Amino acid sequence: MIDLNNKGYTIKLGNDDVLIELNQFVGDRYADNNVFILCDSNTTEHCLPKIDWLDLEHLKDAEVLEVEPGEGSKSIEIYYQLIESLLELGANRKSVLINLGGGIVSDLGGFVASTFKRGIDFINVPTTLLAMVDASIGGKNGVNAGGVKNQIGTFSEPVGVFISYVFLETLPKKEINSGFGEMIKHLLISDKQALSKLDQLHSIVKIDDIAKSVAIKLRITQEDFTESGARKALNYGHTFGHAVESYLLSKGVSITHGEAVLMGMLMENQLSVELGRMSQSEKQSTENWVYAKFDLKSYFKQLEVAEVIRLLQFDKKNEGDLVSFSLVGPIGNCAIDVRPEKTIVESVLSMFCN
Ligand SMILES: NC(=O)c1ccc[n+]([C@@H]2O[C@H](COP(=O)([O-])OP(=O)(O)OC[C@H]3O[C@@H](n4cnc5c(N)ncnc54)[C@H](O)[C@@H]3O)[C@@H](O)[C@H]2O)c1
């Protein structure tokens, strides 16, 4: 087991041993209080049994709350249903909520916990690669609103993150690839040698790579918890990415968050070239590599420029009329608060949509 202990809270990474450690953690802190586990129906089916199988005394009697899988559950309506369930089940300020799932469950559960009775403890037990390396770390929680991602939320950290890679055994390949999207982002914003490391990263999920990716996210979010500066680098790929994801999901296209971020990174790299930040060769090498590994072209074909532009206007990072980007260039460096002219943004988008 790797202890990624950081200043604020416990972070453990490993195998079944992490779940045994989680049980001990809950026993030490919440033995006389209500313990709740939030799942989606897939994690109830695939992940909860792994906990049950270990017969962990402090977890086996926990009350399980379940939501449907997918972005649709990151909504204020589902949030409210969960609050009502907690009230009905007698939750109080000493209760703890364990979020057992991917980023949907940890974003939603973190928001529920951080607002219920002005905030109760929560623990993230990520079950997707994306949530292990990204969503479970850093304290951003929330739900979508008005067809736009993450419009309502809090900055609030879990009391612990317990990352057990046994959960990856049942995770579909498409979701593994989604996690690679955020891991690639972490490399490109922080490592000048990122291009030469991409192949190694993508071949198979390795515990060391998870640990390195978590370390990058932790370092940045600890430096700037509420995103007034350095943390904005983590939004690389997400300005175009969120707009593309919201648009395609609204059309019923099943795109993962990581795929949308990869699309966003390719578009933002082009923007970076247009603004003289990234070299053409760095852009081309990254693009060639991404297209060889991920099937993104069919998504690009389904985009409508005007709709994506409209959705860009809702980005939380915007100030004034201009859309704000975090742009990599050269690789390993990320500039924040870049606000290109609208015409450049539209022309880059058009290059990818045709
Ligand atoms: N808060 C943050 O800092 C942050 C960072 C990145 C992404 N996010 C958010 O995370 C969300 C995406 O998270 P995600 O990619 O984990 O998606 P997800 O939570 O939707 O999980 C993906 C799919 O895998 C299923 N699943 C989960 N674990 C499984 C397992 N072990 N075996 C089988 N199936 C399993 C889920 O039910 C779901 O169908 C987005 O809403 C995104 O905005 C948040």
Ligand as a Chemical Component Dictionary entry (heavy atoms), coordinates in Angstrom:
data_LIG
# 
_chem_comp.id                   LIG 
_chem_comp.type                 NON-POLYMER 
_chem_comp.pdbx_formal_charge   0 
_chem_comp.three_letter_code    LIG 
# 
loop_
_chem_comp_atom.comp_id 
_chem_comp_atom.atom_id 
_chem_comp_atom.alt_atom_id 
_chem_comp_atom.type_symbol 
_chem_comp_atom.charge 
_chem_comp_atom.model_Cartn_x 
_chem_comp_atom.model_Cartn_y 
_chem_comp_atom.model_Cartn_z 
_chem_comp_atom.pdbx_ordinal 
LIG N1  N1  N 0  -14.270 17.055 -9.004  1  
LIG C1  C1  C 0  -13.267 16.976 -9.837  2  
LIG O1  O1  O 0  -12.165 17.479 -9.563  3  
LIG C2  C2  C 0  -13.458 16.274 -11.140 4  
LIG C3  C3  C 0  -12.346 16.014 -11.968 5  
LIG C4  C4  C 0  -12.548 15.299 -13.141 6  
LIG C5  C5  C 0  -13.832 14.884 -13.494 7  
LIG N2  N2  N 1  -14.870 15.174 -12.675 8  
LIG C6  C6  C 0  -16.233 14.733 -13.031 9  
LIG O2  O2  O 0  -16.245 13.310 -12.969 10 
LIG C7  C7  C 0  -17.299 12.842 -13.801 11 
LIG C8  C8  C 0  -16.784 11.676 -14.617 12 
LIG O3  O3  O 0  -16.344 10.669 -13.748 13 
LIG P1  P1  P 0  -16.055 9.192  -14.269 14 
LIG O4  O4  O 0  -15.309 9.262  -15.539 15 
LIG O5  O5  O -1 -15.481 8.448  -13.150 16 
LIG O6  O6  O 0  -17.496 8.681  -14.695 17 
LIG P2  P2  P 0  -18.680 7.900  -13.952 18 
LIG O7  O7  O 0  -18.727 8.206  -12.532 19 
LIG O8  O8  O 0  -19.866 8.157  -14.778 20 
LIG O9  O9  O 0  -18.249 6.363  -14.133 21 
LIG C9  C9  C 0  -18.174 5.846  -15.441 22 
LIG C10 C10 C 0  -19.030 4.583  -15.601 23 
LIG O10 O10 O 0  -18.371 3.483  -14.986 24 
LIG C11 C11 C 0  -19.245 2.841  -14.065 25 
LIG N3  N3  N 0  -18.380 2.292  -13.031 26 
LIG C12 C12 C 0  -17.744 2.970  -12.055 27 
LIG N4  N4  N 0  -16.886 2.167  -11.414 28 
LIG C13 C13 C 0  -17.013 0.938  -11.975 29 
LIG C14 C14 C 0  -16.356 -0.299 -11.758 30 
LIG N5  N5  N 0  -15.350 -0.423 -10.877 31 
LIG N6  N6  N 0  -16.722 -1.365 -12.504 32 
LIG C15 C15 C 0  -17.686 -1.220 -13.462 33 
LIG N7  N7  N 0  -18.310 -0.066 -13.739 34 
LIG C16 C16 C 0  -17.968 1.014  -12.997 35 
LIG C17 C17 C 0  -20.209 3.911  -13.638 36 
LIG O11 O11 O 0  -21.404 3.376  -13.158 37 
LIG C18 C18 C 0  -20.403 4.677  -14.940 38 
LIG O12 O12 O 0  -21.328 4.001  -15.746 39 
LIG C19 C19 C 0  -17.729 14.018 -14.662 40 
LIG O13 O13 O 0  -18.967 14.493 -14.219 41 
LIG C20 C20 C 0  -16.655 15.065 -14.421 42 
LIG O14 O14 O 0  -17.152 16.371 -14.557 43 
LIG C21 C21 C 0  -14.712 15.834 -11.512 44 
# 
loop_
_chem_comp_bond.comp_id 
_chem_comp_bond.atom_id_1 
_chem_comp_bond.atom_id_2 
_chem_comp_bond.value_order 
_chem_comp_bond.pdbx_ordinal 
LIG N1  C1  SING 1  
LIG C1  O1  DOUB 2  
LIG C1  C2  SING 3  
LIG C2  C3  SING 4  
LIG C2  C21 DOUB 5  
LIG C3  C4  DOUB 6  
LIG C4  C5  SING 7  
LIG C5  N2  DOUB 8  
LIG N2  C6  SING 9  
LIG N2  C21 SING 10 
LIG C6  O2  SING 11 
LIG C6  C20 SING 12 
LIG O2  C7  SING 13 
LIG C7  C8  SING 14 
LIG C7  C19 SING 15 
LIG C8  O3  SING 16 
LIG O3  P1  SING 17 
LIG P1  O4  DOUB 18 
LIG P1  O5  SING 19 
LIG P1  O6  SING 20 
LIG O6  P2  SING 21 
LIG P2  O7  DOUB 22 
LIG P2  O8  SING 23 
LIG P2  O9  SING 24 
LIG O9  C9  SING 25 
LIG C9  C10 SING 26 
LIG C10 O10 SING 27 
LIG C10 C18 SING 28 
LIG O10 C11 SING 29 
LIG C11 N3  SING 30 
LIG C11 C17 SING 31 
LIG N3  C12 SING 32 
LIG N3  C16 SING 33 
LIG C12 N4  DOUB 34 
LIG N4  C13 SING 35 
LIG C13 C14 SING 36 
LIG C13 C16 DOUB 37 
LIG C14 N5  SING 38 
LIG C14 N6  DOUB 39 
LIG N6  C15 SING 40 
LIG C15 N7  DOUB 41 
LIG N7  C16 SING 42 
LIG C17 O11 SING 43 
LIG C17 C18 SING 44 
LIG C18 O12 SING 45 
LIG C19 O13 SING 46 
LIG C19 C20 SING 47 
LIG C20 O14 SING 48 
# 
